[in-house]
């Protein structure tokens, strides 16, 4: 930036005409004409006021030409005989921020002293925003603490920018402390300040504190607005608390805040995820009554929900109604239809929808093809599924982790383990990282081929990487080890499973109970599960312990009194006392890997349930039965 100054020129005849031309060019975004006029004014040594320079800087900003805005500021004095002030300085700073050039904004701000610019409140607000967007919140706080020394009082915008930066860095308590500081400094917090904090708390799942903050907001006379309600509703939906979200919508209306299409869409999506499709349809009807028209994303969520609940006819009717109402058809809707038809086994209908999709000029994406592949594999049409895979690159759609996962899973389930292994190597070779489903499919393939050690090697690879094993992964290996009679290694693997924070489920219990059943003594089975429940309770994993207690009761294995006490006390501490009625014994494990892609993993055990009366095992037959408690304690 140049420091030199020249004698400012005086107004000449025709200046007003040139100024008018500059304004018109700026309004229309005609950069070429604007620059021609500036060049003429420079050549004729005419005065260009700072107001005109600011107008041109803003025009450069709208045209995404921030470098020209900086250059113009640099030559204001030497070329255009215009005086630089903090106003033009802030204009350039703002242009750099709008262009997301935060590093360049920090660099520009650092030159303020060299051009004799004294930053004002707006300057501080802009640079604090730049530091926050760069993730340099501590530096932003340092600049903030400098403001009183410059005799500049922060405003609500200053505080909300800092709060937002702190919340994004998960420093919620520091952000809330700033709310108290606002009031101490005599600056009244506005809805934006509260909304930033509420959003931060909702993102961390702390809905209790978020609700209390709304109460505090009302006590301070600050009225919640649409953003406040929408943020809370979204947070409640993410936590699955749909009933409270619906109550909040009614409260929103009572407080004369109109729910937006986003509000309704969030609730509809949440209800669909909980399989409450009928209620979701009622919310959509309420939405239409208020003059909002559901978009393609709301329709796709409802269509997907109807298919998941087995109501394919209603799903297709809804789709036809969507077309009649003139709602735009997009990839999301078509993919939901294709996935839905595949889910209920109507692969031919899915292929029909795919044809319609391409006829309407839409290109299927990787999820579209993945859904079709999944349906074909499920229908036993493995060859066709592989053909779909092969055509994807030809259609300009490159496979990703999801499609590879479906391919590997489908091939392994079809007994084509070698082909699955080739797909696995192909995926690794192309730089894709296997997910938990891919790993589990390969591990099952190794186990089915009697190569359990290679399956265990893959498990260790998972533990060392990003895709952590889940209960299904462990069950595959546990089942194979028990079938091979390697019960001590199965016990070791179960202990490792618990240490890694993975809770056993019904299938895990059945794997071990069936092995104990063959050797008699029902008390051993009870002691085994009882000790497992106690271990989970001691680790604070109450949900997993509760599931095992349910399994025990289903199989008429009554837990010990002290185990009952331990579970009940822990459940009551967490205020999770509920009543659930069992509707049968689980014989199938589902892997929900992706929002629109579901895998079915057959249970690896016979579907008969274990009962204590069928056991005749004696303690003398195996060393490890003598002290089941000792196995866990060791």
C-alpha positions in Angstrom: 0.0 0.0 0.0 1.4 3.4 -0.9 2.0 6.0 1.8 2.5 8.9 -0.6 0.0 11.8 -0.8 -0.5 14.3 -3.5 -2.4 17.6 -3.6 -6.1 16.8 -4.2 -7.6 18.2 -7.4 -10.6 20.4 -7.6 -14.0 19.8 -9.1 -14.3 20.4 -12.9 -17.1 20.8 -15.3 -18.6 17.5 -16.3 -17.7 15.7 -13.0 -21.4 15.2 -12.1 -22.0 13.5 -15.5 -19.0 11.1 -15.0 -20.2 10.4 -11.4 -23.7 9.5 -12.7 -22.1 7.2 -15.4 -20.1 5.4 -12.7 -23.2 4.9 -10.5 -25.2 3.5 -13.4 -22.3 1.2 -14.4 -22.0 0.0 -10.8 -25.7 -0.7 -10.5 -25.7 -2.7 -13.7 -22.4 -4.4 -13.0 -20.8 -3.0 -16.1 -17.2 -3.3 -15.0 -15.7 -2.4 -18.5 -17.6 1.0 -18.7 -16.9 1.8 -15.1 -13.1 1.3 -15.5 -13.1 3.4 -18.7 -14.7 6.3 -16.8 -12.2 5.9 -14.0 -9.3 5.9 -16.5 -10.7 9.1 -18.1 -11.1 10.8 -14.8 -7.5 9.9 -13.9 -6.2 11.1 -17.2 -8.0 14.4 -16.9 -6.8 14.7 -13.3 -10.4 14.9 -12.0 -11.3 14.4 -8.3 -12.7 11.0 -7.5 -14.4 11.2 -4.0 -14.1 8.4 -1.5 -17.8 7.7 -1.9 -17.2 6.9 -5.5 -14.2 4.7 -4.7 -16.4 2.8 -2.1 -19.1 2.3 -4.8 -16.5 0.9 -7.2 -15.0 -1.3 -4.4 -18.4 -2.8 -3.7 -19.0 -3.4 -7.4 -15.7 -5.3 -7.6 -16.9 -7.3 -4.6 -20.2 -8.3 -6.3 -18.3 -9.2 -9.4 -16.0 -11.5 -7.4 -12.9 -9.3 -8.2 -11.5 -8.8 -4.7 -7.9 -8.2 -6.0 -9.1 -5.2 -8.0 -10.8 -3.8 -4.9 -7.5 -4.0 -3.0 -5.6 -2.4 -5.9 -8.0 0.4 -6.1 -7.6 1.1 -2.4 -3.8 1.1 -2.8 -3.9 3.7 -5.6 -6.6 6.0 -4.2 -4.3 8.8 -3.2 -1.6 8.6 -5.9 -3.8 8.0 -8.9 -7.2 9.4 -8.0 -6.3 12.1 -5.5 -8.8 10.7 -3.1 -8.4 10.6 0.7 -8.4 7.1 2.4 -10.5 6.7 5.5 -11.7 3.8 7.6 -14.8 3.7 5.5 -13.0 2.6 2.3 -10.7 0.4 4.4 -13.7 -1.5 5.8 -15.3 -1.8 2.4 -12.2 -3.6 1.1 -12.1 -5.8 4.2 -15.7 -6.7 3.8 -15.1 -7.6 0.1 -12.3 -10.0 1.1 -14.5 -11.7 3.7 -17.4 -12.1 1.2 -14.9 -13.8 -1.1 -13.8 -16.1 1.7 -10.3 -14.8 1.5 -9.9 -14.8 5.3 -6.1 -15.0 5.2 -5.9 -12.1 2.8 -8.3 -10.1 5.0 -6.0 -10.6 8.1 -3.0 -9.5 6.0 -4.9 -6.4 4.7 -6.0 -5.5 8.3 -2.4 -5.7 9.5 -1.5 -2.8 7.2 -4.0 -0.4 8.8 -1.3 1.5 10.7 0.9 1.9 7.7 -1.8 3.8 5.8 -2.8 5.8 8.9 -6.2 4.1 9.3 -7.6 3.8 12.8 -10.0 0.7 12.9 -13.5 1.3 14.2 -16.2 -1.0 15.5 -17.0 -2.4 12.1 -13.3 -3.0 11.4 -13.0 -5.0 14.6 -16.2 -7.0 13.9 -14.9 -7.9 10.4 -11.5 -9.0 11.5 -12.9 -11.0 14.5 -15.2 -12.8 11.9 -12.1 -13.5 9.7 -10.2 -15.1 12.6 -13.2 -17.1 13.7 -13.7 -18.4 10.1 -10.1 -19.4 10.1 -10.6 -21.4 13.3 -8.3 -18.9 15.1 -10.7 -18.2 17.9 -8.0 -17.4 20.5 -6.7 -14.7 18.2 -10.2 -13.4 17.7 -10.6 -13.2 21.5 -7.2 -11.4 21.7 -8.5 -8.7 19.2 -11.8 -8.6 21.2 -9.9 -7.8 24.4 -8.0 -5.1 22.6 -11.2 -3.1 21.9 -11.6 -1.4 25.3 -8.0 -0.1 25.0 -9.1 1.5 21.7 -12.1 2.9 23.5 -14.4 0.9 21.2 -17.4 -0.8 22.8 -18.4 -4.3 21.4 -21.9 -4.6 20.1 -24.3 -7.6 19.8 -22.7 -8.5 16.4 -19.2 -8.7 18.0 -20.5 -11.1 20.7 -22.5 -13.3 18.3 -19.5 -13.7 16.0 -17.3 -14.8 18.9 -20.0 -17.0 20.4 -20.4 -18.8 17.0 -16.7 -19.3 16.7 -16.4 -20.7 20.2 -19.4 -23.0 19.7 -17.9 -24.4 16.4 -14.7 -25.2 18.4 -16.9 -27.0 21.0 -16.1 -24.3 23.6 -19.8 -23.9 24.6 -19.2 -22.8 28.3 -16.9 -20.0 27.1 -19.6 -18.9 24.6 -22.3 -18.9 27.4 -20.0 -16.9 29.6 -19.9 -14.2 26.9 -23.7 -13.9 27.3 -23.3 -12.9 30.9 -20.5 -10.5 29.9 -22.9 -8.8 27.4 -25.3 -7.9 30.1 -22.5 -6.8 32.5 -21.3 -4.4 29.9 -24.8 -3.0 29.5 -25.4 -4.4 26.1 -28.7 -6.2 25.8 -28.4 -9.6 24.0 -30.6 -10.0 21.0 -32.2 -13.1 19.4 -29.1 -13.7 17.2 -26.9 -14.1 20.4 -29.3 -16.6 21.9 -29.8 -18.5 18.6 -26.1 -19.0 18.2 -25.8 -20.5 21.7 -29.0 -22.6 21.3 -27.7 -23.9 18.0 -24.3 -24.8 19.5 -26.0 -26.7 22.4 -28.4 -28.5 20.0 -25.4 -29.6 17.9 -23.8 -31.2 21.0 -27.2 -32.8 21.9 -27.5 -30.8 25.1 -31.2 -30.0 24.7 -31.8 -29.4 28.4 -29.5 -26.4 28.5 -30.8 -25.2 25.2 -34.4 -25.2 26.6 -33.2 -23.4 29.7 -31.6 -20.8 27.5 -34.9 -20.2 25.8 -36.5 -19.7 29.2 -33.7 -17.2 30.1 -34.3 -15.5 26.8 -38.0 -15.0 27.7 -37.2 -13.7 31.2 -34.9 -11.1 29.6 -37.7 -9.9 27.4 -36.1 -11.3 24.3 -38.7 -12.9 22.1 -37.8 -16.2 20.4 -38.1 -16.0 16.6 -38.5 -18.5 13.8 -34.7 -19.3 13.9 -34.9 -20.1 17.6 -37.8 -22.5 17.2 -36.4 -24.1 14.1 -33.1 -24.7 15.8 -34.7 -26.3 18.8 -37.1 -28.4 16.7 -34.2 -29.6 14.5 -32.2 -30.5 17.7 -35.2 -32.5 19.1 -35.7 -34.3 15.9 -32.0 -35.3 15.8 -32.4 -36.8 19.3 -35.6 -38.6 18.2 -37.9 -36.5 20.5 -40.5 -36.0 17.9 -43.5 -35.5 20.3 -41.7 -32.6 22.0 -40.9 -31.2 18.6 -44.6 -31.2 17.6 -45.5 -29.5 20.9 -42.9 -26.9 20.1 -44.4 -26.2 16.7 -47.8 -25.6 18.4 -46.1 -23.2 20.8 -44.4 -21.5 17.9 -47.8 -20.8 16.3 -49.2 -19.6 19.6 -46.4 -17.1 19.9 -47.2 -15.8 16.4 -44.2 -17.3 14.7 -45.0 -19.0 11.5 -43.4 -22.5 11.0 -41.4 -22.6 7.7 -41.2 -25.4 5.2 -37.9 -26.3 6.8 -39.6 -26.8 10.1 -42.3 -29.1 8.7 -39.7 -30.9 6.6 -37.5 -31.6 9.7 -40.4 -33.0 11.6 -41.7 -35.1 8.7 -38.2 -36.6 8.2 -37.9 -37.3 11.9 -41.3 -39.1 12.0 -40.4 -41.2 9.0 -37.2 -42.3 10.6 -39.2 -43.5 13.6 -41.6 -45.4 11.2 -44.4 -43.1 12.1 -45.5 -42.5 8.5 -49.2 -41.9 9.2 -48.3 -39.0 11.6 -45.8 -37.7 9.0 -48.6 -37.6 6.4 -50.8 -35.6 8.9 -48.0 -33.1 9.4 -47.7 -32.7 5.6 -51.5 -32.1 5.4 -51.1 -29.4 8.1 -48.2 -28.0 6.1 -50.4 -27.7 3.0 -53.2 -26.1 5.0 -50.8 -23.3 6.0 -50.0 -22.6 2.4 -46.7 -24.5 2.2 -46.1 -26.9 -0.6 -44.0 -30.0 0.2 -40.8 -30.2 -1.9 -39.2 -33.2 -3.5 -37.1 -33.9 -0.4 -40.2 -34.2 1.8 -41.9 -36.4 -0.8 -38.9 -38.7 -1.1 -38.7 -39.1 2.7 -42.4 -40.0 2.9 -42.1 -42.4 -0.1 -39.1 -44.1 1.5 -41.0 -44.4 4.8 -44.0 -46.0 3.2 -41.9 -48.6 1.5 -40.1 -49.4 4.7 -43.5 -49.9 6.4 -44.5 -52.3 3.5 -47.0 -50.0 2.0 -45.8 -49.9 -1.6 -49.2 -49.1 -3.2 -49.6 -45.9 -1.1 -46.0 -44.9 -1.9 -46.7 -45.1 -5.6 -50.0 -43.1 -5.1 -48.1 -40.5 -3.2 -45.6 -40.3 -6.1 -48.4 -39.9 -8.6 -50.0 -37.2 -6.5 -46.7 -35.4 -6.4 -46.5 -35.4 -10.2 -50.1 -34.1 -10.4 -49.3 -31.2 -8.1 -46.5 -30.2 -10.3 -43.7 -30.9 -7.9 -40.3 -31.3 -9.5 -39.0 -34.9 -10.0 -35.3 -35.2 -9.1 -32.7 -37.9 -8.5 -33.6 -38.1 -4.8 -37.3 -39.0 -5.5 -36.5 -41.5 -8.2 -33.8 -43.1 -6.0 -36.3 -43.4 -3.1 -38.7 -45.2 -5.5 -36.1 -47.5 -6.9 -34.8 -48.3 -3.4 -38.4 -48.8 -2.1 -39.4 -51.2 -4.9 -36.2 -53.2 -4.4 -36.8 -53.3 -0.6 -40.2 -55.0 -1.1 -38.8 -57.3 -3.8 -40.4 -55.6 -6.9 -37.2 -55.4 -8.9 -39.0 -55.1 -12.2 -40.9 -52.1 -11.0 -37.5 -50.6 -9.9 -36.1 -51.1 -13.4 -39.2 -49.5 -14.8 -38.7 -46.4 -12.7 -35.0 -46.3 -13.7 -36.1 -46.3 -17.4 -38.5 -43.4 -16.7 -35.8 -41.5 -14.9 -33.4 -41.6 -17.8 -36.3 -40.8 -20.3 -37.0 -37.7 -18.3 -33.4 -36.6 -18.8 -32.1 -37.4 -15.3 -28.9 -39.3 -14.7 -28.9 -42.0 -12.1 -26.3 -41.5 -9.4 -24.2 -44.0 -7.4 -27.0 -44.4 -4.8 -29.5 -45.1 -7.5 -27.4 -47.9 -9.0 -26.5 -49.1 -5.5 -30.1 -49.5 -4.6 -30.8 -51.5 -7.7 -27.8 -53.7 -7.2 -28.9 -54.4 -3.6 -32.4 -55.4 -4.8 -31.1 -57.7 -7.5 -28.7 -59.4 -5.0 -31.6 -59.8 -2.6 -33.7 -61.4 -5.3 -30.9 -63.8 -6.1 -30.3 -62.2 -9.5 -26.5 -62.0 -8.9 -25.5 -61.9 -12.6 -27.8 -58.9 -13.3 -26.5 -57.1 -10.2 -22.9 -57.5 -11.5 -24.0 -56.3 -14.9 -25.4 -53.1 -13.3 -22.0 -52.7 -11.5 -20.2 -53.0 -14.9 -22.4 -50.4 -16.6 -21.9 -47.7 -14.0 -18.6 -46.4 -15.3 -20.0 -46.5 -18.9 -22.8 -44.2 -17.7 -20.3 -41.8 -16.2 -21.1 -42.9 -12.6 -18.0 -44.0 -10.7 -18.5 -46.5 -7.9 -17.8 -45.5 -4.3 -17.6 -47.2 -0.9 -21.3 -47.8 -0.8 -21.5 -49.6 -4.1 -18.3 -51.6 -3.4 -19.8 -52.6 -0.1 -23.0 -53.8 -1.7 -21.1 -55.7 -4.4 -18.8 -57.5 -1.9 -21.7 -58.3 0.5 -23.8 -59.6 -2.4 -21.1 -61.8 -3.8 -20.2 -63.3 -0.5 -23.8 -63.9 0.4 -24.2 -65.7 -3.0 -21.3 -68.0 -2.1 -19.0 -66.3 -4.6 -16.3 -65.6 -2.0 -13.4 -65.6 -4.5 -15.2 -63.0 -6.7 -15.9 -61.0 -3.5 -12.2 -61.1 -2.7 -11.4 -59.8 -6.2 -13.9 -56.9 -5.7 -12.2 -56.2 -2.3 -8.8 -56.0 -3.9 -10.1 -53.8 -6.6 -11.7 -51.4 -4.0 -8.4 -51.2 -2.1 -6.4 -50.7 -5.3 -8.6 -47.7 -6.2 -8.0 -46.0 -2.9 -11.4 -46.7 -1.3 -11.5 -47.5 2.4 -13.7 -50.5 3.3 -16.5 -49.8 5.7 -17.8 -52.0 8.5 -20.2 -53.9 6.2 -17.4 -54.7 3.7 -15.2 -56.0 6.4 -17.9 -58.0 8.0 -18.8 -59.6 4.6 -15.2 -60.5 3.9 -14.8 -61.9 7.4 -18.0 -64.0 7.0 -16.6 -65.3 3.7 -13.3 -66.3 5.3 -15.2 -68.0 8.2 -17.5 -69.9 5.8 -14.4 -71.1 3.9 -13.0 -72.4 7.2 -10.3 -69.6 7.2 -11.1 -68.1 10.5 -7.6 -66.9 11.2 -7.7 -64.7 8.1 -11.0 -63.4 9.4 -9.4 -62.6 12.7 -6.5 -60.8 10.8 -9.1 -58.6 9.2 -10.7 -57.9 12.6 -7.3 -56.7 13.8 -7.0 -54.5 10.7 -10.4 -53.0 11.5 -9.4 -52.2 15.1 -6.2 -50.4 13.9 -8.2 -48.3 11.3 -11.3 -46.1 11.0 -14.0 -48.7 10.3 -14.5 -50.3 13.8 -16.2 -53.7 14.1 -19.8 -53.9 15.3 -21.7 -56.6 17.1 -22.4 -58.3 13.8 -18.7 -58.5 12.9 -17.9 -60.1 16.3 -20.9 -62.5 16.0 -19.6 -63.9 12.7 -16.3 -64.8 14.3 -17.7 -66.0 17.6 -20.1 -68.3 15.8 -17.3 -69.8 13.7 -15.0 -70.3 16.7 -17.7 -72.0 18.7 -18.7 -74.2 15.7 -15.0 -75.2 15.4 -15.1 -76.1 19.1 -12.5 -73.4 19.9 -14.5 -72.1 22.9 -11.5 -70.6 24.9 -10.7 -68.4 21.9 -14.3 -67.4 21.6 -14.3 -66.4 25.3 -11.1 -64.3 24.7 -12.7 -62.7 21.7 -15.9 -61.9 23.7 -13.8 -60.3 26.4 -12.0 -58.2 23.7 -15.4 -57.2 22.3 -16.5 -55.9 25.7 -13.2 -54.1 26.2 -13.7 -52.3 22.9 -17.1 -51.0 24.0 -19.2 -53.3 21.8 -22.2 -54.7 23.6 -23.4 -58.3 22.9 -26.9 -58.9 21.6 -29.4 -61.7 21.4 -27.4 -63.5 18.7 -24.2 -63.3 20.7 -26.0 -64.9 23.7 -27.5 -67.6 21.5 -24.0 -68.5 20.1 -22.7 -69.2 23.6 -25.9 -70.6 25.0 -26.1 -73.2 22.2 -22.6 -74.4 23.0 -23.4 -74.6 26.7 -26.7 -76.3 25.9 -25.0 -79.2 24.3 -23.1 -79.9 27.5 -25.9 -79.6 30.1 -26.2 -77.8 33.5 -28.6 -74.9 33.0 -27.0 -73.1 35.9 -23.8 -72.6 33.9 -25.8 -70.8 31.2 -27.3 -68.5 33.8 -24.0 -67.9 35.5 -22.4 -67.1 32.2 -25.0 -64.4 31.3 -25.3 -63.2 34.9 -21.6 -62.5 35.0 -21.8 -60.8 31.6 -24.6 -58.5 32.9 -22.6 -57.6 36.0 -19.5 -56.8 34.0 -21.5 -54.4 31.7 -23.1 -52.7 34.8 -19.7 -52.1 36.3 -18.6 -50.4 33.1 -21.7 -48.2 33.1 -23.1 -49.8 30.0 -26.7 -50.1 31.3 -28.4 -50.4 27.9 -26.4 -53.5 26.9 -26.9 -55.0 30.4 -30.7 -54.4 30.1 -30.8 -56.2 26.7 -29.0 -59.2 28.3 -31.4 -59.3 31.2 -34.3 -59.4 28.7 -32.6 -62.3 26.9 -32.2 -64.2 30.2 -35.9 -63.7 31.1 -37.0 -64.8 27.6 -35.0 -68.0 28.1 -36.3 -68.5 31.6 -32.8 -67.9 33.1 -33.5 -65.8 36.2 -30.7 -63.4 37.2 -29.2 -63.4 40.7 -30.7 -61.0 43.2 -27.6 -58.8 43.4 -27.5 -58.6 39.5 -31.2 -57.5 39.5 -30.4 -54.8 42.1 -27.4 -53.6 40.1 -29.3 -53.3 36.9 -32.4 -51.7 38.4 -30.4 -49.1 40.4 -28.4 -48.1 37.3 -31.5 -47.9 35.1 -33.3 -45.7 37.7 -30.2 -43.4 38.0 -30.4 -42.7 34.3 -34.2 -42.2 34.5 -34.8 -44.7 31.8 -37.6 -46.7 33.4 -39.8 -48.0 30.6 -42.1 -51.0 30.0 -41.6 -53.1 26.9 -43.6 -56.1 25.7 -41.6 -58.7 23.8 -43.1 -59.8 20.5 -40.9 -62.8 20.0 -37.3 -63.9 19.7 -35.0 -62.1 17.3 -33.6 -64.4 14.6 -32.3 -61.8 12.1 -29.7 -59.1 12.4 -30.1 -55.9 10.3 -27.2 -53.8 9.2 -28.3 -50.2 8.5 -25.2 -48.9 6.9 -26.6 -46.0 4.9 -29.8 -43.9 4.9 -31.1 -45.6 1.7 -29.1 -48.8 1.6 -29.9 -51.7 3.9 -28.3 -55.1 4.2 -29.8 -58.2 5.6 -27.5 -60.6 7.4 -28.9 -64.0 8.1 -28.6 -65.2 11.7 -25.9 -67.7 11.9 -27.7 -70.0 14.3 -30.8 -72.2 14.1 -34.0 -70.4 14.9 -34.9 -72.6 17.9 -34.7 -70.7 21.2 -32.7 -71.9 24.1 -34.5 -73.3 27.1 -32.9 -74.3 30.4 -34.8 -77.6 30.6 -33.0 -78.9 27.4 -29.5 -78.8 29.1 -27.9 -81.8 30.7 -24.3 -80.5 30.9 -22.1 -81.7 33.8 -19.3 -79.8 35.3 -16.8 -82.6 35.0 -16.8 -82.5 31.2 -14.9 -79.3 30.6 -12.5 -77.3 32.8 -13.9 -73.9 31.9 -17.3 -74.6 33.3 -16.1 -75.1 36.8 -15.7 -71.4 37.3 -17.5 -69.2 34.7 -17.0 -66.2 37.1 -13.3 -66.7 37.0 -13.3 -66.4 33.2 -14.6 -62.9 33.4 -12.5 -61.9 36.4 -9.3 -63.0 34.7 
